C-alpha cells in the first residue's frame, strides 16, 4: 500500500513549452484569415451578383424600350397600311361608280341617238302618233313621277294634239289589280292630260300608288286629232335623261 506524501500540494501548475504556444497562435491566425477570406468572398459575391442583376435589369429595360419603339413603329405602319388600303378601296369604289355613271350616260346617249335616227332619219319608218316609252321615277313616299314619250313623224311640221291617260296593273295582297287614271291621281273624274307637239313630246306628272301595291305593267291611251291608240309597257324605272319637246 502506497503512502501519500502529505507535504505535496493537491494541484500543481505545469508550464507549457513555447513551441506549443506558437502552434496555437498560428492556428488561431489561420482560422482568422480563413474567416476573413470567407467574409470577403461572400461580400464580393454579393456585390458581383448585385452588379450582374443591375446589368441584367438595365439590359432588360433597354430591350423593353426597343420593343416599345418597335411596337409603336409597327402600329403606325399598320395604321398607315389600313389608311392606304381604305383610300385605295375608296378610290376604286369612286372609279367604279364613275365608270357605271359613264356607261349609263353612254347607254342613254346611244338610246337618244337611235331615237332621233328613227324619228328624223331618212331610213326611219313613217308613222303617226305613237307612244314611244313609259318610265317612272320614285319620289317621296309612294309618289312616282312619270314620263310618257309620244312621237310622230308622218305629218312633218304639223301639230299633233290630244289627250293622254294611263292605267297601272300590278299585284296587291296576292291579287291582280288595275288602278285607273282617277285612282292614280286620287281625283275622281280627273281629266286626261293634254299634249301638243310636232315631232315628239314627253308628258310628265306624278301619281300615287297604294302601299303594298307592286306595279307590273302600264296601259297608255292617247286620243288625238289623228286617231286613238292604246299601248302596253312593262313597268320601267327611268334612268335616261329627259328629251326636249319638239
SEPA-621381 format. One line per 8 residues: their letters; for each residue x, y, z of C-alpha. Coordinates in Angstrom, 1 decimal, decimal comma. Each point is the difference from the previous one (the first is absolute). Layout:
% SEPA-621381
a> X Y Z  ...
***
This chain:
% SEPA-621381
xxxxxxxx> 0,0 0,0 0,0  1,4 3,3 -1,2  0,4 2,8 2,5  -0,9 3,5 -1,2  2,3 2,8 0,9  -2,0 2,5 1,9  2,4 2,8 -0,7  -0,7 0,0 -3,7
xxxxxxxx> -2,9 2,4 -1,3  -3,1 -1,5 -1,6  0,2 2,2 -3,2  3,1 0,9 -1,9  0,6 2,5 -2,9  2,0 -1,6 -2,8  1,5 2,6 -2,4  -0,4 -0,7 -3,8
xxxxxxxx> 2,7 0,2 -2,4  0,4 3,1 -2,3  -0,4 -2,2 -3,1  -3,5 -1,0 1,0  -1,0 3,7 0,5  1,3 0,9 -3,5  -2,0 -2,7 -1,6  -3,2 1,1 1,7
xxxxxxxx> 0,6 3,6 -1,1  0,6 -1,1 -3,5  -3,1 -2,1 -0,1  -2,0 2,9 1,3  1,4 2,3 -2,6  -0,7 -2,4 -2,8  -3,6 -0,3 1,2  -0,4 3,7 0,1
xxxxxxxx> 1,4 0,3 -3,4  -2,3 -2,6 -1,3  -3,0 1,8 1,6  1,1 3,3 -1,5  0,5 -1,6 -3,4  -3,5 -1,6 0,2  -1,6 3,3 1,0  1,9 1,8 -2,9
xxxxxxxx> -1,1 -2,6 -2,5  -3,6 0,1 1,2  0,0 3,8 -0,2  1,6 0,0 -3,4  -2,6 -2,6 -1,2  -2,8 2,1 1,3  1,4 3,1 -1,8  0,7 -2,1 -3,2
xxxxxxxx> -3,5 -1,4 0,0  -1,5 3,5 0,6  2,1 1,4 -2,8  -1,2 -2,8 -2,3  -3,5 0,6 1,0  0,3 3,7 -0,7  1,5 -0,8 -3,4  -2,8 -2,4 -0,7
xxxxxxxx> -2,5 2,5 1,2  1,5 2,7 -2,2  0,1 -2,4 -3,0  -3,6 -1,0 0,6  -1,0 3,7 0,2  1,9 0,8 -3,2  -1,6 -3,0 -1,8  -3,4 1,0 1,3
xxxxxxxx> 0,5 3,5 -1,4  1,1 -1,5 -3,4  -3,1 -2,2 0,0  -2,2 2,9 0,8  1,5 2,0 -2,8  -0,4 -2,9 -2,4  -3,6 -0,5 1,2  -0,8 3,6 -0,5
xxxxxxxx> 1,6 0,0 -3,5  -1,9 -3,2 -1,0  -3,3 1,5 1,3  0,7 3,2 -2,0  0,9 -2,0 -3,1  -3,2 -2,1 0,4  -2,0 3,2 0,4  1,6 1,4 -3,1
xxxxxxxx> -0,7 -3,2 -1,9  -3,6 0,0 1,1  -0,4 3,6 -1,0  1,7 -0,7 -3,4  -2,3 -3,0 -0,5  -3,1 2,1 0,9  1,1 2,7 -2,4  0,7 -2,5 -2,8
xxxxxxxx> -3,4 -1,7 0,7  -1,8 3,3 0,0  1,8 1,1 -3,2  -0,9 -3,3 -1,7  -3,6 0,4 1,1  -0,2 3,5 -1,3  1,6 -1,1 -3,3  -2,5 -2,9 -0,3
xxxxxxxx> -2,9 2,4 0,7  1,4 2,5 -2,5  0,3 -2,7 -2,6  -3,5 -1,2 0,7  -1,3 3,5 -0,4  1,9 0,5 -3,2  -1,3 -3,4 -1,3  -3,5 1,1 0,9
xxxxxxxx> 0,5 3,4 -1,7  1,4 -1,7 -3,1  -3,0 -2,4 -0,1  -2,3 2,9 0,4  1,7 2,0 -2,8  -0,1 -3,1 -2,2  -3,7 -0,5 0,7  -0,6 3,7 -0,8
xxxxxxxx> 2,0 -0,3 -3,2  -2,0 -3,0 -1,1  -3,2 1,8 0,9  0,9 3,1 -2,1  1,2 -2,2 -2,9  -3,3 -1,9 0,0  -2,0 3,2 0,3  1,9 2,3 -2,4
xxxxxxxx> 2,2 -2,3 -2,1  -0,7 -0,5 -3,7  -0,1 -3,8 0,7  -2,4 0,4 2,9  -3,5 -1,5 -0,4  -2,7 2,6 -0,4  -2,8 -0,3 2,6  -2,6 2,0 1,7
xxxxxxxx> -0,5 0,7 3,6  1,7 -2,7 2,1  0,9 -0,5 3,7  3,8 -0,5 0,0  0,6 -0,8 3,7  -1,5 0,2 3,5  2,5 0,5 2,8  -0,3 0,7 3,7
xxxxxxxx> 2,2 1,5 2,7  -0,7 -0,6 3,7  -0,5 3,1 2,1  -0,8 0,5 3,7  -2,3 -2,6 1,6  -2,1 -1,8 -2,6  0,1 2,8 -2,5  1,3 -0,9 -3,5
xxxxxxxx> 1,0 2,5 -2,7  -1,0 -1,2 -3,5  1,5 0,9 -3,4  -2,1 -1,1 -3,0  1,8 0,6 -3,3  -2,3 0,6 -3,1  1,3 0,1 -3,5  -1,1 0,5 -3,6
xxxxxxxx> 1,9 0,5 -3,3  -2,8 -0,4 -2,5  -1,3 3,5 0,0  3,2 1,9 -0,1  -0,3 3,6 1,1  -3,6 -0,5 1,1  -1,3 0,1 3,6  -1,3 -3,1 1,6
xxxxxxxx> -2,2 0,7 3,0  -2,2 -2,0 2,2  -0,3 -1,6 3,5  1,9 -2,7 1,8  -0,9 -2,3 3,0  1,3 -3,3 1,3  -0,9 -2,8 2,4  2,5 -2,0 2,1
xxxxxxxx> -0,5 -3,8 0,4  1,7 -1,7 3,0  -0,3 -2,3 2,9  -1,5 1,0 3,4  -0,7 -2,5 2,8  0,9 -2,9 -2,3  -2,6 1,0 -2,5  0,2 1,7 -3,4
xxxxxxxx> -1,3 3,5 0,1  -0,4 2,9 -2,5  0,2 3,6 1,0  -1,7 2,4 -2,4  0,9 3,6 -0,7  -2,2 1,7 2,6  1,2 -2,5 2,7  3,6 0,7 -0,9
xxxxxxxx> -0,5 3,8 0,3  -2,4 -0,5 3,0  -2,5 2,3 -1,7  -3,3 -1,5 -0,9  -1,0 1,0 -3,6  3,6 1,4 -0,6  0,3 1,0 -3,7  2,7 -1,4 -2,3
xxxxxxxx> 3,2 1,9 -0,5  0,3 2,2 -3,1  2,9 -0,1 -2,4  1,0 1,9 -3,2  3,2 -0,4 -2,0  1,5 -0,2 -3,5  2,4 -3,0 0,3  0,0 -1,3 3,6
xxxxxxxx> -0,9 1,1 3,5  0,7 -1,3 3,5  -3,2 0,2 2,0  0,9 0,1 3,7  -1,8 0,0 3,3  -0,3 -1,9 3,3  -2,2 -2,8 1,3  -0,5 -1,7 3,3
xxxxxxxx> 0,0 -3,8 0,4  -1,6 -1,7 3,0  2,3 -1,5 2,7  0,8 -3,6 -0,8  -0,9 0,4 -3,6  2,6 -1,6 -2,4  -0,3 1,5 -3,5  0,7 -2,2 -3,0
xxxxxxxx> -1,5 1,5 -3,2  -1,2 3,3 -1,3  -2,8 0,5 -2,5  0,3 3,4 -1,8  -3,0 1,4 -2,0  0,3 3,0 -2,3  -2,9 1,8 -1,7  1,1 2,5 -2,7
xxxxxxxx> -1,2 1,7 -3,2  1,7 -2,8 -1,9  -1,7 -2,8 1,8  0,0 -2,1 3,2  2,6 -2,5 1,2  0,8 -2,1 3,0  3,4 -1,6 0,8  1,2 -2,3 2,7
xxxxxxxx> 3,5 0,4 1,7  1,7 -1,8 2,8  0,5 2,1 3,2  3,4 1,7 -0,6  2,0 2,1 2,4  1,4 2,9 -1,9  3,8 0,3 -0,4  0,4 2,1 -3,2
xxxxxx> 0,2 3,8 -0,3  -3,1 2,0 -0,9  -0,5 1,0 -3,6  -1,3 3,4 -1,0  -3,4 0,4 -1,6  0,1 0,5 -3,8
***
